[in-house]
Amino acid sequence: MENYQILQQICMGKSAFLSLETWWTGKIEFDETPGNEVKVNITKGHLTAPGAGDQNTIFLIFPGTYSVVQNWSAGFGVPLQRGGFIGKVDANIETNKNIVYSVVGTQGSFEINSKGKYNITGDENIVYSGFGYVPNWNNFVGKADVNGTMPGGTARIKDTNHTGMTPTVKLTEAPIVNGNRNILLLFNDKMPDAESSRLSVWDQTNNPDWKKSVIGIYQGQIDARGRIGTTSATTIATNNIGIYSKSGQRGEEIINGQTAKDKKTKRRFGS
């Protein structure tokens, strides 16, 4: 477990603040003591080119495939513990197309417990981007391997630290959104092969396991909140979405007086 304190990071385009490899399921905790704050500023600074300062990621969980997670060592990592990003990290996001939490591919169990203030004034940003298969590992604890292919064999999945193995996403502090076309929680369907091949950490362009791993299935627990359009600025925040789920499970519905309508299985909730 790593602990971070008194740190300020400036991201100015196509960079990441912190990353974890899913197969290790590591845990990073942030010091919340006053004076030891961790803060991330995403800005284009002095850059003037179109798109400058865009496409950053604050927390990146490196993608894996089913085979990578399945065949990982029985001595550490995915089978034995829940990892996570825990604590307070404040972030000012002024540019566009950034992601706070990026989850792609088959994942181990992670606890995301955010107590930081996210101030989003740019456009087309995402707080939690789910393009991965996140199973509830707690359901596997103490159970026998189905076909004997996992290292360690019978009852390989263990809650070694007694924290539970259910993945969680908890946004204790509501992100503040004043830009346009931003999304708080995204759970998307199958990512196109051509697009997903660029995101793999290995050369897996034609790997059938990788193609099956980039799908927005989340089987953990979620406790999230957000504040959209909360400043007294003269401009109005438009087309922002609280939860975007592309599941294909339901048709048109009226929710809180608003129409949630599928278009090729898309569901949108927000303003």
Buried (B, 14 or more C-beta within 10 A) or exposed (E): EEEBBEBEBBBBBEBBBBBBBBBBBBBBBBBBEEEBBBBBBBBBBEBEEEEBBBBBBBBBBBBBBBBBBBEBEBEBBBBBBBBBBBBBBBBBBBBBBBBBBBBBBBBBBBBBBBBBBBBBBBBBBBBBBBBBBBBBBBEBBEEEBEEEEBEBEEEBBBBEEEEBBBBBBBBEBBBBBBBBBBBBBBBBBBBEEEEBBEBBBEEBEEBEBBBBBBBBBBBBBBEBEBEBBEEEEEEEBEBBBBBBBBBEEEEEEEEEEEEBEBEEEBBBBBE
